[in-house]
Amino acid sequence: MKIVWIVLVIGLLLIYLIDMAFKIYEINLEMIIHSLVRFVAGFVILGVWGLGKKKFKLKICLYIILTLLLADDLYEYIYNIDNLTFGMIFHDMFMIFWGTVIGFFLYKHYRQLN
């Protein structure tokens, strides 16, 4: 469980540094939902189902995530939320990666308990 806490703290520190470097502010509800969708997609789909349980192949997991992200970007386009910059793309990729790593390690820890 220590590795999960280490990854969580390092991820929080890195996301703070990324947000400050690219001047991304996550105080409003839209940005919290935006980041949460990416984190949960990485956590559940890639981390647990893809790498942990091996329920789906990696290619299928990436297609599912791509579909979710395109739907979220379409929602933001419809509501005229213009945030497609290099900083946001990097932020989104990091959130998916961070969710994947935490999901994988948490699933490994859960499997060791059983």
KOLTOR-202964 format. One line per 5 residues: number of its first residue (from 1); for each residue x, y, z of N, C-alpha, C. Coordinates in Angstrom, 1 decimal. Atoms other than C-alpha are relative to their C-alpha. Last residue first. Layout:
<sites>
NUM> X Y Z X Y Z X Y Z  ...
</sites>
This chain:
<sites>
114> 0.9 1.2 0.1 -7.1 -12.0 -1.3 0.8 -1.3 -0.3  0.8 0.2 -1.2 -4.9 -9.2 0.1 -0.9 -1.3 0.0  -0.9 0.6 -1.0 -2.3 -9.6 -2.7 -0.8 -0.2 1.3  -0.2 1.4 0.3 -5.0 -9.1 -5.3 0.9 -0.7 1.1  1.2 0.7 -0.3 -6.0 -5.8 -3.7 0.1 -1.5 -0.2
109> 0.1 0.1 -1.5 -2.4 -4.6 -3.7 -1.3 -0.7 0.4  -1.0 1.0 -0.5 -2.1 -5.5 -7.4 0.0 -0.1 1.5  0.5 1.3 0.3 -5.3 -3.6 -8.1 0.9 -1.1 0.4  1.1 0.3 -0.9 -4.1 -0.6 -6.3 -0.6 -1.3 -0.2  -0.6 0.3 -1.3 -0.8 -0.7 -8.2 -1.1 -0.3 1.1
104> -0.7 1.2 0.1 -2.6 -0.9 -11.6 0.6 -0.4 1.4  0.9 1.2 0.2 -5.2 1.7 -10.8 0.7 -1.3 0.0  0.6 0.2 -1.3 -2.5 4.1 -9.4 -1.0 -1.1 -0.1  -1.0 0.5 -0.9 -0.4 3.7 -12.6 -0.7 -0.3 1.4  -0.4 1.4 0.3 -3.4 4.0 -14.9 1.0 -0.6 1.0
99> 1.1 0.9 -0.3 -4.8 7.1 -13.2 0.3 -1.5 -0.3  0.0 0.0 -1.5 -1.4 8.8 -13.4 -1.1 -0.9 0.5  -1.2 0.9 -0.5 -1.1 7.9 -17.1 0.0 -0.1 1.5  0.3 1.3 0.4 -4.6 9.3 -17.9 1.1 -1.0 0.5  1.1 0.5 -0.9 -4.0 12.4 -15.8 -0.3 -1.4 -0.4
94> -0.5 0.3 -1.4 -0.6 12.9 -17.5 -1.1 -0.5 0.9  -0.8 1.3 0.1 -2.1 12.6 -21.0 0.5 -0.4 1.4  0.9 1.1 0.2 -4.8 15.2 -20.1 0.8 -1.3 -0.1  0.7 0.2 -1.2 -2.2 17.7 -18.7 -0.9 -1.3 -0.1  -1.0 0.6 -0.9 0.0 17.3 -21.8 -0.7 -0.3 1.4
89> -0.2 1.3 0.5 -3.1 18.0 -24.0 1.0 -0.8 0.9  1.1 0.8 -0.3 -4.0 20.9 -21.8 0.1 -1.4 -0.5  0.1 0.2 -1.4 -0.6 22.4 -22.0 -1.1 -0.9 0.5  -1.0 1.0 -0.3 -0.4 22.0 -25.7 0.0 -0.4 1.5  -1.3 -0.5 0.1 -3.7 23.8 -26.1 1.0 -1.1 0.3
84> -0.8 0.9 0.7 -7.3 22.7 -26.7 1.4 0.6 -0.3  -1.2 0.4 -0.8 -9.0 24.6 -23.9 0.9 -1.0 -0.7  -1.2 0.1 0.9 -11.8 26.5 -25.7 1.2 -0.3 0.9  -1.1 0.0 -0.9 -15.0 25.8 -23.9 1.2 -0.3 -0.8  -1.0 -1.0 0.3 -17.7 26.7 -26.3 1.0 0.2 1.0
79> 0.2 -1.1 -1.0 -20.5 24.6 -24.8 1.1 1.0 -0.1  1.4 -0.5 0.1 -20.6 22.4 -28.0 -0.3 1.2 1.0  0.1 -0.8 1.3 -16.8 22.2 -28.1 -1.4 0.6 -0.1  -0.7 -1.3 -0.3 -16.6 21.1 -24.4 -0.1 0.9 -1.2  0.9 -0.7 -0.9 -19.2 18.3 -25.1 0.6 1.4 0.3
74> 1.1 -0.5 0.8 -17.2 17.3 -28.2 -1.0 0.8 0.9  -0.4 -1.1 0.8 -14.1 17.1 -26.1 -1.1 0.6 -0.8  -0.2 -1.1 -0.9 -15.8 14.9 -23.6 0.4 1.2 -0.7  1.3 -0.4 -0.4 -17.1 12.6 -26.3 0.1 1.2 0.9  0.6 -0.7 1.1 -13.6 12.5 -27.9 -1.4 0.5 0.4
69> -0.6 -1.3 0.1 -12.2 11.6 -24.5 -0.6 0.8 -1.1  0.5 -0.9 -1.1 -14.7 8.8 -23.9 0.6 1.4 -0.1  1.4 -0.3 0.2 -14.1 7.3 -27.4 -0.5 0.9 1.1  0.1 -1.0 1.1 -10.3 7.5 -27.0 -1.5 0.4 -0.3  -0.4 -1.3 -0.6 -10.6 5.8 -23.6 0.0 1.1 -1.1
64> 1.1 -0.4 -0.9 -12.6 2.9 -25.2 0.4 1.4 0.6  1.2 -0.5 0.8 -10.2 2.7 -28.1 -1.1 0.5 0.9  -0.3 -1.3 0.6 -7.2 2.6 -25.7 -1.1 0.5 -0.9  0.0 -1.0 -1.1 -8.8 -0.2 -23.7 0.3 1.4 -0.6  1.5 -0.3 -0.3 -9.5 -2.2 -26.9 -0.1 1.0 1.1
59> 0.5 -0.7 1.2 -5.8 -1.9 -27.9 -1.5 0.3 0.2  -0.4 -1.4 -0.1 -4.6 -2.9 -24.4 -0.6 0.8 -1.2  -1.3 -0.2 0.5 -6.6 -6.2 -24.6 0.3 1.5 0.1  0.0 -0.5 1.4 -9.5 -6.4 -22.3 1.4 0.1 -0.4  1.4 0.3 0.5 -10.1 -8.3 -19.0 -0.1 0.4 -1.5
54> -0.2 0.4 1.4 -6.3 -8.4 -18.3 -1.4 -0.4 -0.6  0.8 1.2 0.2 -7.3 -8.1 -14.6 0.2 -0.6 -1.4  0.2 0.8 -1.2 -4.6 -5.6 -13.8 -0.7 -1.3 -0.3  -1.3 0.5 -0.5 -3.2 -4.1 -17.0 -0.2 -0.9 1.2  -1.0 0.3 1.0 -6.4 -3.5 -19.0 1.3 -0.7 0.5
49> 0.5 1.0 1.0 -9.3 -3.8 -16.6 1.1 -0.4 -0.9  0.6 1.2 -0.6 -7.6 -2.2 -13.5 -0.4 -1.0 -1.1  -0.7 0.5 -1.2 -5.2 0.4 -14.8 -0.5 -1.3 0.5  -1.3 0.5 0.3 -6.4 0.9 -18.4 0.6 -0.6 1.2  -0.1 0.7 1.3 -10.1 1.1 -18.0 1.4 -0.5 -0.2
44> 0.9 1.2 0.1 -10.6 1.9 -14.3 0.3 -0.8 -1.3  0.0 0.9 -1.1 -7.7 4.2 -13.5 -0.8 -1.3 -0.2  -1.3 0.7 -0.1 -7.1 5.7 -16.9 0.0 -1.0 1.1  -0.2 0.8 1.2 -10.7 6.5 -17.4 1.3 -0.8 0.0  0.8 1.2 -0.2 -11.0 7.7 -13.8 0.0 -0.9 -1.2
39> -0.6 0.8 -1.0 -8.2 10.1 -14.3 -0.7 -1.3 0.2  -1.3 0.6 0.5 -9.4 11.4 -17.6 0.6 -0.9 1.0  0.4 0.9 1.1 -13.0 12.0 -16.4 1.3 -0.7 -0.5  0.6 1.2 -0.6 -11.7 13.6 -13.2 -0.4 -1.1 -1.0  -1.2 0.8 -0.5 -9.5 16.1 -15.1 -0.5 -1.3 0.6
34> -0.8 0.4 1.1 -12.5 17.4 -17.1 1.2 -0.9 0.4  0.7 1.1 0.7 -14.8 17.3 -14.1 0.9 -0.5 -1.1  -0.1 1.2 -0.9 -12.3 19.3 -12.0 -0.7 -1.1 -0.7  -1.3 0.6 0.0 -11.8 21.7 -14.9 0.1 -1.2 0.9  -0.3 0.6 1.4 -15.5 22.3 -15.4 1.3 -0.6 0.0
29> 0.6 1.3 0.1 -16.1 22.8 -11.6 0.3 -0.7 -1.4  1.4 0.1 0.3 -13.7 25.7 -11.3 -0.5 -1.4 -0.2  0.8 -0.5 -1.1 -10.4 25.8 -9.3 -1.5 -0.2 -0.4  1.0 1.1 -0.2 -8.3 23.7 -11.7 -1.0 0.4 1.1  0.6 -0.2 -1.3 -6.2 26.6 -13.1 -1.2 -1.0 0.2
24> 1.3 0.6 0.1 -3.8 25.8 -16.0 -0.6 0.1 1.5  1.0 -0.9 -0.5 -0.9 28.2 -16.2 -1.4 -0.5 -0.2  0.9 -0.3 1.2 1.2 25.8 -18.3 -1.1 1.0 0.4  -0.8 -0.2 1.1 4.0 25.6 -15.7 -0.8 0.5 -1.2  -0.7 -1.3 -0.1 1.7 26.0 -12.8 0.8 0.3 -1.2
19> 1.0 -1.1 0.0 -0.6 23.2 -13.9 0.6 1.4 0.1  0.4 -0.1 1.4 2.4 20.9 -14.7 -1.0 1.2 -0.1  -1.1 -0.6 0.7 3.9 21.6 -11.2 -0.4 0.2 -1.5  -0.1 -1.4 -0.4 0.6 20.9 -9.5 1.0 0.7 -0.8  1.1 -0.7 0.7 0.1 17.7 -11.6 0.0 1.5 0.5
14> -0.2 -0.2 1.4 3.6 16.6 -10.6 -1.1 0.8 -0.7  -1.1 -1.0 0.2 3.1 17.1 -6.9 0.2 0.3 -1.5  0.6 -1.3 -0.4 -0.3 15.3 -7.0 1.1 1.1 -0.1  0.9 -0.5 1.1 1.3 12.5 -9.0 -0.6 1.3 0.4  -0.8 -0.5 1.1 4.2 12.2 -6.5 -0.9 0.5 -1.1
9> -0.6 -1.2 -0.4 1.7 12.0 -3.6 0.9 0.6 -1.1  1.0 -1.0 -0.2 -0.5 9.4 -5.3 0.7 1.3 0.3  0.4 -0.4 1.3 2.5 7.3 -6.5 -1.1 1.1 0.1  -1.1 -0.7 0.6 3.9 7.2 -3.0 -0.4 0.6 -1.4  -0.1 -1.3 -0.6 0.5 6.4 -1.5 1.2 0.8 -0.6
4> 1.2 -0.7 0.4 0.0 3.5 -3.9 0.1 1.4 0.5  -0.2 -0.4 1.4 3.6 2.3 -3.3 -1.2 0.8 -0.6  -0.9 -1.2 0.0 3.0 2.3 0.4 0.2 0.5 -1.4  0.8 -1.2 0.0 0.0 0.0 0.0 0.9 1.3 0.0
</sites>
